[in-house]
C-alpha cells in the first residue's frame, strides 16, 4: 500500500468535487465534467491500491 498514492488520490478526489460543484453553480458543463473525471480517476487509483494490498496479503 502506498500511502503517498492514496493521499494524492484523496486530494484529487476533493479537487474534483470542488471543481464539479463550481461547474454546477456557475453552469459550466466543462468544469463539471472535468471535476467528475478527476473523481473517477481518484476512485481508480484507490481501487488499484486495494488490489495491490490484496495481492500482498495473499502472498504473505
C-alpha positions in Angstrom: 0.0 0.0 0.0 1.4 3.3 -1.0 0.2 6.0 1.5 1.5 8.7 -0.9 -0.6 7.4 -3.8 -3.7 7.2 -1.6 -3.1 10.7 -0.3 -2.7 12.1 -3.8 -5.8 10.3 -4.9 -7.8 11.7 -2.0 -6.5 15.2 -2.8 -7.5 14.7 -6.4 -11.0 13.5 -5.4 -11.5 16.6 -3.2 -10.3 18.8 -6.0 -12.7 17.1 -8.4 -15.6 17.5 -6.1 -14.9 21.2 -5.7 -14.5 21.7 -9.4 -17.7 19.8 -10.2 -19.6 21.9 -7.6 -18.2 25.1 -9.1 -19.2 23.9 -12.5 -22.7 23.1 -11.2 -23.1 26.5 -9.6 -21.8 28.5 -12.5 -23.5 26.4 -15.1 -20.2 25.5 -16.8 -20.6 21.9 -18.1 -16.8 21.7 -18.9 -15.8 22.3 -15.3 -18.4 19.9 -14.0 -17.2 17.2 -16.4 -13.6 17.7 -15.6 -14.3 17.6 -11.9 -16.2 14.3 -12.3 -13.4 12.9 -14.4 -10.9 13.7 -11.6 -13.1 11.9 -9.1 -13.3 8.9 -11.3 -9.5 8.8 -11.7 -9.1 9.1 -8.0 -11.5 6.1 -7.5 -9.5 4.1 -10.0 -6.3 4.9 -8.1 -7.9 3.7 -4.8 -9.1 0.5 -6.5 -5.6 -0.2 -7.9 -4.1 0.3 -4.4 -6.8 -2.0 -2.9 -5.8 -4.7 -5.5 -2.1 -4.2 -4.6 -2.9 -4.6 -0.9 -5.0 -7.8 -1.6 -2.2 -9.3 -3.7 0.4 -8.5 -1.0 -1.8 -10.1 1.7 -2.3 -13.2 -0.4 1.4 -13.6 -0.9 2.1 -13.1 2.8 
